[in-house]
Amino acid sequence: MDRWLLNTFSNWQLIVIVVGGAVCFGVGGFLLMRTLVPSIGGHSESRTLSSAFGLATGLFSFILAFTIGQLYGNFTRAQANARAEATVLSQVLRSSAGLPPGLALTIRNESLQYAKEVQQHEWSAMSHGHGTTLAWEDLDAMYGTMERHRTDASDNPYYAQTLARLNDLVVARRARLDDANLSLPAIFQVMLLLGAALALSTTFYFKPFGEGIQIWMIGAASALVGMAMLVALMLDYPYSGSIAVSKAPFDTPTLLLLSGLHG
């Protein structure tokens, strides 16, 4: 569900949906409660938050902060893995430059074709949690090229280095593809939503200096909870949504620069 939200709506639309939804739940729930249970107003605490409010909000805040920290860690790890794969690809370009001219040119073209496929097509596919078959075929083409020249180029010291970097590239690619599905478990997401609802519902019993001020405070608290939930949502699935891992490391000029080659 959250991946669909990230891929369907813009940042401003998500703000309206998540933060606006939290405010509507908080304020609307309070007004509904006062309508259905009018006696709650006469027993509201007029001086301080109830112990239930403090316990619920404190526990929920801790869980939410831990969740956001974990999601941010997943996001930065996904960024690092994407850069690591681009670095390995640049090493393939660099080591293959020492191969015989014909083989070197072929590996260079196939490497750049792989980078182009990843950047132009696979990045979009990863927003939905999967890669592309063509990218795997580009990798197979590089292995096929190396195999065809094994008898006449295997004595070249750069041959073994290039083959080793190709193996590293496969490992890095798998790590990147796995990162596309990094997300909180569904049960944890349900617990967060229930925790947010519980934390906001405990404010219904609090009456500081009048109902008008209470509605404003509940709205502000709901907006704050909604913004925190929005941050968690936007960090979930590192390759989905408008805030996603950048594909810039796979730009051809960047790869050539890292490899020490020139266009």
Secondary structure as GFF3:
##gff-version 3
##sequence-region A 1 263
A	DSSP	alpha_helix	2	8	.	.	.	ID=ss1
A	DSSP	alpha_helix	11	14	.	.	.	ID=ss2
A	DSSP	pi_helix	15	19	.	.	.	ID=ss3
A	DSSP	alpha_helix	20	36	.	.	.	ID=ss4
A	DSSP	three_ten_helix	38	43	.	.	.	ID=ss5
A	DSSP	alpha_helix	51	96	.	.	.	ID=ss6
A	DSSP	alpha_helix	101	117	.	.	.	ID=ss7
A	DSSP	pi_helix	118	122	.	.	.	ID=ss8
A	DSSP	alpha_helix	123	126	.	.	.	ID=ss9
A	DSSP	alpha_helix	133	148	.	.	.	ID=ss10
A	DSSP	alpha_helix	150	153	.	.	.	ID=ss11
A	DSSP	alpha_helix	157	179	.	.	.	ID=ss12
A	DSSP	alpha_helix	186	201	.	.	.	ID=ss13
A	DSSP	three_ten_helix	202	205	.	.	.	ID=ss14
A	DSSP	alpha_helix	211	235	.	.	.	ID=ss15
A	DSSP	three_ten_helix	248	250	.	.	.	ID=ss16
A	DSSP	alpha_helix	252	259	.	.	.	ID=ss17
###
